[in-house]
Amino acid sequence: MAVNIPSGLLEACVVLGPSSDSLKDLCQAQQQGKETKHWPLEAEVLQVHAPPFVSKETDVDGHGPAFSRVPKRRSFLKKKRERPAVSSSNGTKTTTDSTASRADDLSVPKDIDLIALPQLCFPGGMVLATESQEDSYHFLVFTDVFGNQTHGVVVQYCKSLQFSLDGETYQNGHRSSKPQRLYTTYAICVISKYPYYNALRDCLSSFLVQLKPCRMDDFEERVKEFSAKLALVPIPPPGQLQVVFSLKPLQIVLPPREHMDRPVVDLDLHLPFLCFRPEQILQVICGILTEQRVVFLSSDWARLSLVAECFMFYIHPLHWQHPFVPVLSRQMLDFLMAPTAYLMGCHVQHFEEVAAETEDLILIHIDSGTVSSSCAADLPDMPLFATECFKMRAEGLQLNYDLEVCQRGSSTDVNELRARRRQWQRKLNSDILNVTLELIVNIFRDVHDHLNYEHRVFNSEEFLRSQESANQPFYKKVLDTHIFHSFLRERLNRKMDAFTRMEINTRSEAYRMRTMSDSPRRPITQETPRKHAGPENRLNKRLGMSLPNLVDDHTLSGPIRQLSLMKSPLADKATLSSGFKLPSKSVKTFKLPEFPPPLAFHYVQKYYVDLINLLSDVIATTNPQDSSLLARYYYLRGLVGSVAGKRLEALVDFQNLNRTDTDIFPVELVTAVVDSLQVSERAVADRRPDLKRLISQVKKSTEQARLEDGGSVKKFELPRTHMLLEDFVQRVQESGIVKDQGAITRLFEALTVGQQKQVDPEVFRIFYTIWKETEAEAQEVDLPASVLERLDTLERVYKLSSSVKTSHGVGKIAMTERRLFLLTEGRPGYVEVAKFRDIEEVKISSAPFLLLRIPSLKIKTSRRRETFEANLKSECDLWHLMIKEMWAGRKMADEHK
C-alpha cells in the first residue's frame, strides 16, 4: 500500500448544522407556545467525510487499492445526544435520536480543527427565520504551526424545520393541522490543501442543485458520493495544462500553477482594485511589508478572505509569516488583542469596538474602500518611484468585463460563457501579478547591490545610506521584519523565482533609465570601510541580517539603479505603458472522464484505468517537439498511476518526466511511490536500468528521513483475567506505558477498588485504550526544528491545545513532562511559558473583551514578574487540572531527591 501518496482535490467535506441541544430547546419552546422566530441556535459538526472512501481487503495482481494514501488521522467521536424528531421541507421525517445516538468513529485528517469549525462556518451565528434565505458562500484559511495552509469553501443554505411531539404537529403550543414553517441554515465545508476557491465554489453550486430536492434519508449518502468524486480529481502539474471535469450542470476547471515557485491562482485578483484606489492598495501593502497588525472589515464574509488572499499574491515572492485568520467569528475577537503582528478579518459591525479597544491597528474597511489606523499605528511612505510606477500601471488595467464583451453576441451555453469569463480573468490576473511583482522588484531591486554571496552578508547600513532620505523610514521598518529576512535568505541562496527573473530581465533597462534621468541618485562611495554608526542603522541581531563585511578592503560596488523602470515620477504614461511583462503561454485542457459510482471499488479502479488510457492516447498524439506539454502529461499519468496502485508504470512516467522537464519533477511523490513498492515490484525495478537509476536518485535525498522513521512498535496483547500486582507490573512494562516500578505500583493502587487487590481486565482495557489514543495524538504533533532545539533529547509533547490568544501572542500551548511552551502561529516560533518546578500559582480567571467574559488560565512563576494568561475558553478546566497535577508531581519528585 502506498504511503503519503497525494490525495485528490478533496481533503475533507464537513456538514454542519444546529446542535441537538439547540433543537431540543426549540422543540420545547414550540410546545410551550413561546416566540421562536429569533431563537438562537448553536452549530455543531454533523458529518465528516474524508478519503479513502473505498478499499479492498486483499490486493489484486499486486496492486494496492485506490485511495491507497494512508495519512495520519485522528478520531472524531460524535457524542450520544437525544434530538427531537425533525421534518425536512419534503416531509420526510427523521428521528435524530436514533441517528445521533450512535457513537460514530469518523476518520478525520489531522490539522483540521473541528472544535473551531462551527464558529468559522457560521461566523455570524445561527438564527431561525420565517422565510428561506439565499445561499451564501465564504472562504476559510487554516494555518498550522509550520505555516502550511489548508483552504476551505463554505456554503450556507436554508432548510425548513417542523417539529413532531408524540406523533402530533404543534404550533404555538396547540395541535395544528398547518404547522408553522421555520427555516434554519446548514453548512457544507469543502476542505482542500489547494486554494481552488472558484473551482470548489462551482462544485458546491452544482451539488446544491442535486442536494436540495433529495430526501433526508439520502442526504448523508449524497454528500459522501459528492466527496468521493472530488477525491478522484487529480491536481494538474505546474505549467500550461489545466484539468476539467463535469459536475452537472457545470464544467469545473482546475487551473495549474504557472511556476513551481508560485501558488495556484483561482480567484479574482482584481477585487481589491474594485474596492480601493491604488493609493489605498499601496497603504495595505505597506502595512503588510512592515508587519503591522492588519484587520480587514466587511459586511460580507466572502470578501474578507478573498481580498486578504489577493494581497498575499500581491507581495509574492515575499511570504507573510505571522497569524493569518481572515475570518473571525464574534467568539474569536479576542485574537485581535494579540501583541504580535497578524492579518485578520472580522465583520464591520465590530469596527468601532475594535478600533476603540485595540491599539496599533491598521483598519481596512473593504466596503467603503478606506484605510485608517487606531491610536499609535503609523505607516511610512513607500519609495516614490515604485509607487508612482504602480499607480500608472494600475490605471492601464482593464477591470470591467462588460466593456470587454460588449461587442460579442449572446451565448446560450452557460459553460461557454463561463469559459470566456475565465479566459478574461486569467489574462487580467496575469497583468495584475506583473504590476504587483514590478512593484516588489522596484522596492527591493537595490538589495542585490549590497549582498556578499561568498560570506552570506547583507550590508544593511550601506543599503540604507544609499536610499533617499524620504525612503529611509520605510526601509528601516522593513529590514527589521521576518518577511524581509526570509526574502533575503532566498536571495543569498540565489533562488531563481519570479522576482529574480523580472529583476534580471529589467536590469539593463534600469541602467538605461538611470543614465537618462535628470537627477540621478548619488552613487555609493567606493573603497570606504563599512562602519556601524549606531543602533538606528542596524537590524535586529535576532534576525541575523545586518552583518559587517568580512573583508575590509572589498566593497560591494557597482552602479546604482533607479527603483523604478521610469526615468522620473513625472514621466508620461506612454513611457510607462511598455513595462516588462512576463510571457503568457496558451493553456491546454485535459478533460477527465465522467465520474463512476464513487463508492464502489471496482468502478473506481476502472475509472483510473480509463483515465490512464485516455492520457496514453493524448501522449501518443502530442507533438514530440512539445516536450513541455509531454512532461505535464507524464506527470499527470504518473500521479494517477500511483494513486491507482500501478506503481511501476508510474515510475516509468516519472522517469520520462525527468528526461523532459526536471523543473516539475515531484521528488516527494516519487519517493513515496518507491517506498510503497512490494518485493516483487522492487525486483522488477532493480532489473531495469532506468528505474534503478531513478530509485537511486530519489533515495539519496530521502535516506536520512527514512532512517529517522525506522523505530519499532511493540506488539501487546490485552489480558483476559484479573491481574495481581506482579502480573500487572509485567503487563504495563511490556505495553511500554511506563517502566518505573514505583509509578506502576501507584497506578495499580489507583485502578484497584476496595480490599480486592486485583485489576479487572476490562478496566485495564479501557485504561490502555485511552492511553493509546492519547499517545497517538501526542505523536502526531510535528514540531519545527527551531522548537526541537529548545527541548531536551528525551522530552516529549503530551498535550497540545487548540489555537488560542495568550499574553505572548496567538498560538497553541504545548505541555511536556517538564514545561509548558507556546507554539506561535504563522511563522514557526517557540515561547517558553514555565517549567513546572518554577510555577507558583495556577488559577482560572476571565478576560474581558467588549461585552464578553472569556475563560482564561493564569500562570505565575518564580522566574518572571509578569503572569502568563491564555484564553483557553472551553479547554480551561482541563488545562487547569493537568497543570496542577504536573506541578504537584514535580514538587513531590523534587522533595524526594
C-alpha positions, 0 to 999 in steps of 0.5 A: 500500500502506498504511503503519503501518496497525494490525495485528490482535490478533496481533503475533507467535506464537513456538514454542519448544522444546529446542535441537538441541544439547540433543537431540543430547546426549540422543540420545547419552546414550540410546545410551550407556545413561546416566540421562536422566530429569533431563537438562537441556535448553536452549530455543531459538526454533523458529518465528516467525510474524508478519503479513502472512501473505498478499499479492498481487503486483499490486493489484486495482481499486486496492486494496492487499492485506490485511495491507497494514501494512508495519512495520519488521522485522528478520531472524531467521536460524535457524542450520544445526544437525544434530538427531537424528531425533525421534518425536512421541507419534503416531509420526510421525517427523521428521528435524530435520536436514533441517528445521533445516538450512535457513537460514530468513529469518523476518520478525520485528517489531522490539522483540521480543527473541528472544535473551531469549525462551527464558529468559522462556518457560521461566523455570524451565528445561527438564527431561525427565520420565517422565510428561506434565505439565499445561499451564501458562500465564504472562504476559510484559511487554516494555518498550522504551526509550520505555516502550511495552509489548508483552504476551505469553501463554505456554503450556507443554505436554508432548510425548513424545520417542523417539529413532531411531539408524540406523533402530533404537529404543534404550533404555538403550543396547540395541535395544528393541522398547518404547522408553522414553517421555520427555516434554519441554515446548514453548512457544507465545508469543502476542505482542500490543501489547494486554494481552488476557491472558484473551482470548489465554489462551482462544485458546491453550486452544482451539488446544491442543485442535486442536494436540495430536492433529495430526501433526508434519508439520502442526504448523508449518502449524497454528500459522501458520493459528492466527496468521493468524486472530488477525491478522484480529481487529480491536481494538474502539474505546474505549467500550461495544462489545466484539468476539467471535469463535469459536475452537472450542470457545470464544467469545473476547471482546475487551473495549474500553477504557472511556476513551481515557485508560485501558488495556484491562482483561482480567484479574482485578483482584481477585487481589491482594485474594485474596492480601493484606489491604488493609493489605498492598495499601496497603504495595505501593502505597506502595512503588510511589508512592515508587519503591522497588525492588519484587520480587514472589515466587511459586511460580507464574509466572502470578501474578507478572505478573498481580498486578504488572499489577493494581497498575499499574491500581491507581495509574492515572492515575499511570504507573510509569516505571522497569524493569518485568520481572515475570518473571525467569528464574534467568539474569536475577537479576542485574537485581535488583542494579540501583541504580535503582528497578524492579518485578520478579518472580522465583520464591520459591525465590530469596527468601532469596538475594535478600533476603540479597544485595540491599539496599533491597528491598521483598519481596512474597511473593504466596503467603503474602500478606506484605510485608517489606523487606531491610536499609535499605528503609523505607516511610512511612505513607500519609495516614490518611484515604485509607487508612482510606477504602480499607480500608472500601471494600475490605471492601464488595467482593464477591470470591467468585463462588460466593456470587454464583451460588449461587442460579442453576441449572446451565448446560450451555453452557460459553460461557454460563457463561463469559459470566456469569463475565465479566459478574461480573468486569467489574462487580467490576473496575469497583468495584475501579478506583473504590476504587483511583482514590478512593484516588489522588484522596484522596492527591493531591486537595490538589495542585490547591490549590497549582498556578499554571496561568498560570506552570506552578508547583507550590508544593511547600513550601506543599503540604507545610506544609499536610499533617499532620505524620504525612503529611509523610514520605510526601509528601516521598518522593513529590514527589521521584519521576518518577511524581509529576512526570509526574502533575503535568505532566498536571495543569498541562496540565489533562488531563481523565482519570479522576482529574480527573473523580472529583476534580471530581465529589467536590469539593463533597462534600469541602467538605461533609465538611470543614465537618462534621468535628470537627477540621478541618485548619488552613487555609493562611495567606493573603497570606504570601510563599512562602519556601524554608526549606531543602533538606528542603522542596524537590524535586529541581531535576532534576525541575523541580517545586518552583518559587517563585511568580512573583508575590509578592503572589498566593497560591494560596488557597482552602479546604482539603479533607479527603483523604478523602470521610469526615468522620473515620477513625472514621466508620461504614461506612454513611457510607462505603458511598455513595462516588462511583462512576463510571457503568457503561454496558451493553456491546454485542457485535459478533460477527465472522464465522467465520474463512476459510482464513487463508492464502489471499488471496482468502478473506481479502479476502472475509472483510473484505468480509463483515465490512464488510457485516455492520457496514453492516447493524448501522449501518443498524439502530442507533438514530440517537439512539445516536450513541455506539454509531454512532461505535464502529461507524464506527470499527470499519468504518473500521479494517477498511476500511483494513486491507482496502485500501478506503481511501476508504470508510474515510475516509468512516467516519472522517469520520462518526466525527468528526461523532459522537464526536471523543473516539475519533477515531484521528488516527494511523490516519487519517493513515496511511490518507491517506498510503497513498492512490494518485493516483487515490484522492487525486483522488477525495478532493480532489473531495469536500468532506468528505474534503478537509476531513478530509485537511486536518485530519489533515495539519496535525498530521502535516506536520512528521513527514512532512517529517522522513521525506522523505530519499532512498535511493540506488539501487546496483547490485552489480558483476559483475567484479573491481574495481581500486582506482579502480573500487572507490573509485567503487563504495563512494562511490556505495553511500554506505558511506563517502566518505573516500578514505583509509578506502576505500583501507584497506578495499580493502587489507583485502578484497584477498588476496595480490599480486592487487590486485583485489576479487572481486565476490562478496566485495564482495557479501557485504561490502555485504550485511552492511553493509546489514543492519547499517545497517538495524538501526542505523536502526531504533533510535528514540531519545527526544528527551531522548537526541537532545539529548545527541548531536551533529547528525551522530552516529549509533547503530551498535550497540545491545545487548540489555537488560542490568544495568550499574553505572548501572542496567538498560538497553541500551548504545548505541555511536556513532562517538564514545561509548558511552551507556546507554539506561535502561529504563522511563522514557526516560533517557540515561547517558553511559558514555565517549567513546572518546578518554577510555577507558583500559582495556577488559577482560572480567571476571565478576560474581558473583551467588549461585552464578553467574559472569556475563560482564561488560565493564569500562570505565575512563576518564580522566574518572571514578574509578569503572569502568563494568561491564555484564553483557553475558553472551553479547554480551561478546566482541563488545562487547569487540572493537568497543570496542577497535577504536573506541578504537584508531581514535580514538587513531590519528585523534587522533595524526594531527591 
